[in-house]
Amino acid sequence: MNNELIHSNPPHIHTKRTITGIRADILIALAPTVIMSALTKGGKSLLIVLVSLAAAVISDVLCDLIFRKRTAVLELESAVTGVIFALMLPYRIPLWIAAVGAAIAVIVFKQFVGLIGRSYLHPAAGAYLTISCLLLIIAPFGIPSGSICAGVAPTLIVGLIYLLIRKVIQLRIPLLYTLAYVFAMTVSESLGAVSTSEFIPGSLLLTAVFIAPAYASSPATPAGRAVFAVFGGFIAYAFSNMLLSEQALALSIIIMNILSPIIERFTIPKSWRYQK
């Protein structure tokens, strides 16, 4: 009998589908947003996506070679990370920032932070916050506004529909995260509060659809995913009055990623628990 222990990256799901196939579907779902952004904002946005994608993939290959690991680049995780990270960026930033940020996403948040298991921080969100801090240092008089995904919300909805049809994600997290954010904004404005941050549907949908539901950094339990989404949306709006919308959204994801194992522990259904 073969007693080999097989170790693989998350997600660990009992299904006939492969990890590579799931991530290929995510890239297909992102394609309309990338194309529409290039058409509406110019070739610079497409170039940022390509540079980020290339930097993420190259960084992943180099890390695997240095640490003598089985190369996982064909599983497309670094490719997905590079594209999502690029779509969060302002379309007027220098290309080297996209390259550095994508490298940080893979080297720091995927390779090193990811070693602790499925509770790791989302690489794209973590890298975006890191790059935002870098931009504050090198551009203290203001960070360029207008992310690549801003203004292309319809294509993100198309991507959501595709992922739902392909059963890559469930509607719970995207819907509850978005509703929680919009509800908090509506209640705040009805009470007379003045928002200092611009509401950007594209950035909200990118976060809700492609970042928040990530298998490895969100709870596995149904109730836990609901808690994750609702509190994530509330936290995102709370920080949106102090930060740029994209920064607030990314920060909410990182906070909920940290809390994810705790949320999951307290929301495990009785039917899931081991019984002697």
N, C-alpha and C positions, 0 to 999 in steps of 0.2 A: 504493500500500500504506500502510495506517495504521500508523505507528511509535510510537504513543502508549505511554508507560510507565505501566502501571496499578499504583498503590500502594494496598495495603489492609492492614488490621490482621491479625495472626496470629489463629487458626491458618491456615497455608497448606496445604491438603489437597486432593488431586485426588479430588473426589467430586461427585456431583450435588446433594448437600445444601448448604444455605446456612448461613452463620454464624448468621444470625438463627434459623433452624430448630433448629440445635443448641442454642443458648442458650434457646430456648423450651422445648425438652425438659428442660433442666436446671431451669428454673423449675417445670415440671410435676412433676418428680421431687421438688422441695423442698416442694411444696404440702402433701402429707400431714403433713410434720413441722411446718410452720407451723400447720396446723389443729389437730393433736394438742397442740402446745405451748399454744395458746390455750385448749383445753378443759381441760388439766391444770393450767396455771399461771395462768389468768385472762386477761382482756382486755388487761392491761398488756403481756404478751408480744407480742400481735398488734399493739398500737399501736407498740411499739418497731420491729417489722419494717416497718410502714407508713411510719413516720417515716424510718427508715434508707433504705428504698427511694426515697422521695420526695427526700431530701437527695442521694442518689447521682445520680439522674436529673437533678435541677435543676443540680447542680454540673457534670455532664457537658455539659449544654446551654450553660451560661454559659461554660465553658472553650472550647467550640467557637466560640461567638460572639466571645469576646475574641481568640482566635488566628486567627479567620477560617478555620476548618477546616470541611470537610464534616461536618455533624452526624452522629454515629455512634450517637445514642441509640436509633434504631430497630433497631440490631444487638443490643440488649438486654444488652450487656456490663455497663453500669453498674447495670442492674436486678438482674442475677445477683450482682454484687459487693455491692450493698446488702442483699440478702436473706441471703446467706451471712454477711456481717459481723454482721448483727443476731442471727443464730442463735448466734453465738459469745459474745454479750454476756450478762452476768448479767441476769435478768429483773426485778431490783429497782433498776436504775440509772435516773437521771433521763433524760427523753427528749432533752434537749439534748446529752447525751453521744453518744447514737445518731446524732443529726444531724451533730455535729462529726466523729465518727469516720468516718461514711460519706463526708462531704466530703473528709476527708483521704485516704481510700482512692482516691477518683476523682482529686482534684486532684494529690496528691503521687505516689501509687504507680501510677496509671493514666496520667495525662497527662504527668507529668514523668519519672519513672523509666522509664515505658513507652516513651519516645522512643528508648531505646538498642536496641530491637528485642525479639526473642523471649526474651531471657534476663532479662527484667524480673522483679521481685519480685512475688509474688502480692498484689494490692491488699488483699484482706480480711485476710490474715494480717499484712501490714505495718501496716495501720491498727489492728488489734487490739493489737499490741505497743505502738504509739504511745499508744493510749488507756489501756492498762494502766499505762504510765509516768505519764500524766496523773492517773489515779486514785490512784496512790501519792503524788502531790504534794498533791492536794486531800483525800485520805482516808488519811492515813498510818497510821491505826490499823486498817486492814483494807479489802480490796476485797470487795465483795459476792460471795458464792459462788453457784454454781448457774446455769449457762448456760441459755439458752432451749432448747437442743437436748438438755440432760441429761434422761434418763429417757424419751426417745422413740426409743430405738435401733431398735425394730421398723419404724417408719415410714422411717427412713434405709435400712434393708435393702430395703424396698419400692422406695424411690427408686433404689437400686443396681440392682435387678432390672430396673426400667423402663429405665434408661440402658443396661444390657447388651442388652436386647431391641432397643432403638432404635439400638444400635451407636454410641452417643455416646462411650463409654469402653470400655476393655478391663479384664478382671479383674485383670491383672498388678499394677498399682500398689496398688489398694485391698486386695487379698489379702495381698501381701507386706508392705506397710506395717503392716497390722493384726497379722499373724503375728509380725513382727519385734518389735513393741511387746510383745505378749503373751508371746513367748518370753523376752525380756529380763526382764520382770517375774517370770515363773515361775522362771527360773534364779536371779534375785536373791533371791527369797523362799526358795527351796530352800537357798540358802547362808546363810540366817539374817539377811539384810539386812532392815531395817525400813523400809518405805516411808512417807514423810511426806506423800505426796500421795494423794488419793482417786482411785481408778480410775473414770473416767466413760465408759462405752461410747458414749454419745451423742456426746460431743465427739470421741472417737477416730474413730468412723465418719464424722462430718461432715468431719473432716480427710482421712481416707483416701479417701472417695468423691467429695467435691465440691471439695476444695482441692488435694490432692497431684497428681491426674491432669491438672490444667490444661494444655492444649496448649502455651501460650506460655511456661510457666515450668518445664517438665519436659523431660527429654531425648526426642528423637524416636526414638532407636534402641531396639530391644527389650532388649538387654543393659543399656543405660544406664538405662532405666526400672526394671529390676529392681534395679540398684545404688542408684538414687535412692530407691526404696521401702524397701529393707532398711536402709540406713544412716539414712534418715529416721526409721524406727520406733525404731531403737536410740538415736538422738540424742534423740528425744522422751522416751523413758523415762529416759534419763540425766539430763535436765534436770527431769523431773517431781519429783525429790526436793528440788529447790531452788526450784521455781516452782509456781504453780497448774497443774493439768493442761492447761487451755486455753492458758496462756502457753507451756508447754513444747512443746505441739503446734505452735503458730504459729511459735515460734522454730525448730523443726526444719525447717519448710517454708522459712523464709527462708534458713537456712543451706544447705539443699539447692538452693534456687533459685540462690544465688550459685555453687555448685559445678556446677550443671547443664551449662553450656557445656563445662567441662573433662571431665566424665563423658562427655558426648556425643562429644567429640573422640576420646577413647581407646576408645570402644566402637563406632565406625563399622564395619559389616561390610565385608569386602573387595569384596563385590558392589556396595556403594554408592559406592565410591571411583572417582574419575575415572581412566580408563585411556587413555593416549595410543595 
